Amino acid sequence: MIHTLVRASRAAVTVTTCLALMACTASAPPPATASRAPPPGAGHGYNHDPFPSTYHPYPGVPTLLTNVTVYDGEGGRIDHGAVLFADGKIVQIGQDIAPPAGATVIDGTGKWVTPGVIDIHSHLGDYPSPGVKALSDGNEATAPVTSEVWAEHSVWPQDPGFSRALANGGVTTLEILPGSANLFGGRSVVLKNVYARTVQGMKFPGAPYGLKMACGENPKRVYGSKGREPSTRMGNIAVDRETWAKAAEYKRKWDKYEKDGGDPPTRDLAMDTLAGVLAGEILVQNHCYRSDEMANVIDMSKEFGYHVTAFHHAVEAYKIADLLKANGICAAVWADWYGFKMESYDGIPENLALLQKEGTCAMIHSDDQNGIQRLNQEVAKAQAAGRRAGIDIPDEVAWEWLSINPAKALGIADKTGSLKPGKMADVVLWNGNPLSVYTRPEKVWIDGAMLYDANNPKLRPVSDFELGQPGSGDVK
Amino acid sequence: MKALLLAAAALIAAPAFSATTAIVGGTVAIGDGSGPIPNGTVVFTDGRIVAAGARVPVPAGATVIDAHGKWVSAGMVAGLSTLGLADSEGVEESNDVSAGKSPFNAAIDIAPAINPNSIILNNERWGGVTSALVSPATAGSIFAGQGAVITLGVGPDAVLRPRAFQYVEMGEDGAAAAGGSRPAAYVMLHDALAQAQDYRHSPAAFGGREKDSLIKRPDAQALLAVLDGKQPLLVHVERASDIRSVLALKKEYPQLKLVLVGAEEGWLVARDIAAAHVPVIAAALVDLPESFERVAATESNVCRMEQAGVTVALSTVDASAPGSQRNLKQFAGNLVAITKIPGSTGLDWGHAFASITSGPAVVMGMDGEIGSLRPGRRADVVVWDGDPLELASAPVAVFIGGQPQPQSSRQSELRDRYMNPEDGALPKAYQR
């Protein structure tokens, strides 16, 4: 977990909310005395989790994968290794593991096992396939500050893209973000990559919310073209700061109410989200390309007392790897996208490797319904670019860009993102070295349930949209 | 590796070396569909390939480059790109890909706009792309205009073949450009070709200069080459039924030299495409129903079309990522990968590599000139540090027209400047 601040005001949240928030139980201070009364407004605040996750793991069987090369997702590697999971959790990894009675044993000779891929930046569901206007729900581009919108309310659970990310990419967890038209785009949502009839059925239990923010060209272009603020980068920061100042005031009112009681302040859904950020409950995921703009955002975050968890698309992160590291901020980037707009002009394929060299938290991301199917390949390219520049990053360390690092930046590293015993059994068996172009997922388990098997057509999900269409059920 | 790098560097520093070069000991990939040849030799002289393969003698006096442990291949040919037409596509001022406010369409000829000094060309060249089809894009008409085939070699003469093809949209994009429907797109197409005939029969009587002319005079003039089959007509369609409709155009215009672009549902009508002898510049690795005209998209499409006898080249058409042509090799590698997936149809290595080298050249009828290491072709040769289709592999030397190409780029200079992000004794701006 990169930055979960749990403050006293958190006591105001309801019991159900508490369950849904990261590290709540662990961080809540014990009552000083049994007789101490709660503050007058506590418990009378608003529900922080009105759309709770209804995700449930599907049944699995105790499974032992043997004779595999294991990348544990935290930089560890086991050759001729084995991975055992049962009851939806990782039980053990090692070299010689005796199969428990009744376990399914899969001989993975010549194959690799990794934790499931995590994509911290996706628009599946809110910009789904087919990309028709009727389904284009990713940007509430009607005002530059829309922190009241929640991406989950745009997610169409029938997006065929989820199935491709699973079968071709081994993606088991993903964050769906609002787009970048707005300075404050709204709340993101973390999903398990398991089809459900409702988005609630996909929501990652206990994952904190994120706030999507955006720097640079997109907000100033979108609103500048409408003849309103922001139309410049200075306008971007001005509107950001005015908004944070309001949020701070809003939070003060609620904090006071929760401490002293009285009339509850008027609810403002946009301010709820920002107050959640200021309280450390909601993680800031900030679209920002240029290094100088990231530096401006860092100072702004200090001015108002919040933390940026990760800069996304940070093509110039390599220029300020030291600054990001010093501020405990991650960079989520592509391997080699560059040059498609002015603010991406200085992108280089060594970005990830240079960040790793500096010791900065870094990760791959897709922002793309096709790229999400090949994030392992993107990591391989980034690793190779680093190697050619003299930065040698072992395969099992490069895999952190796909697993534990995005898990940390999503606030779920205690639950998934590596093959540590007790964590969710989100596991991919690859049919070869997953950093080779010739390799694909063979089997994918989520919470220990096998939800994709290349050898079993019945374990290839087909969304409602594709059902009965030409090519339905085809290997895609 | 060091010897090779030194050799390549020496070549750049001193162009007055032996006119004949032999690259020996590497795994040779000719690009014509054949498999890789271990311990092969590639010989070129005066900018042309002399021979490539196993047991090729090294001519006396040749400059010899040792490529043991390396791969030596034909350079990649980008199947459809905008290389040289924009410094940054998102920067409108730098972008010559389309012209929404122009009254002209089919007449647009991108050749004079190609900028060989674009940093993007530099990066693509150093990624192993040695030539490219370059196309305009539509804006306000179904016709985009005339594309070119270019070389990425350093120098002023980028254009190998100007006005190499005409590009037209006939699917959903064509419908939108024609006013809102596919039938309207067909009316626009037929009318344009009819007016071209009118122009041919009586240029003096043909107007086409009036403000409300549906077809301007230069557009009608340009379409004659299409009507006569002298200039291939690249037609972007995806849906199976759209492909059939386009193939049917040949009944009315027997001279048309059709090339399909995209064709994500091509596998559903692969036999028809093959029977019509129409090649395809395919969307390489798309597998999502990103629009209703692409509901049957699958990564197996390319291979299924090839098995039916269709000539297929790969491209970044329909790729949602920015179209870096140097990633074509990744697409081709994935088409090999899926041979291991039950139910998928993949390519063998030789055909996958051909789809990004000789494939586009064959589509353009230029395979005698570019796209492979067969004798007589331009010496567009890339030496790689491993299997070119692998993700980790990259060029260690690039020759275009026999000339060694520079090994640095703006990207590598940025990398070197920020290898350590901290400022030094002077600001970064002084470090180069």
Interface residues (C-beta under 8 A of the other chain):
Chain A: S129 P130 G131 V132 P160 G161 R164 N168 E217 Y318 K319 I320 A321 D322 L323 D336 W337 Y338 G339 F340 K341 M342 S344 Y345 D346 G347 I348 P349 E350 L354 E358 D368 Q369 N370 G371 Q373 R374 Q377 A380 K381 Q383 A384 A385 R387 R388 A389 N431 G432 L435 S436 V437 Y438 T439 R440 A454 N455 P457 F465 E466 Q469 P470 G471 D474 V475 K476
Chain B: S88 E89 G90 V91 I119 I120 N123 A240 E265 L268 L285 V286 D287 L288 P289 E290 S291 F292 R294 V295 A296 A297 T298 E299 S300 A319 S320 A321 P322 S324 N327 Q330 G333 N334 V336 A337 I338 K340 I341 P342 G343 S344 L389 E390 L391 A392 S393 A394 Q411 S412 L414 R415 Y418 M419 P421 E422
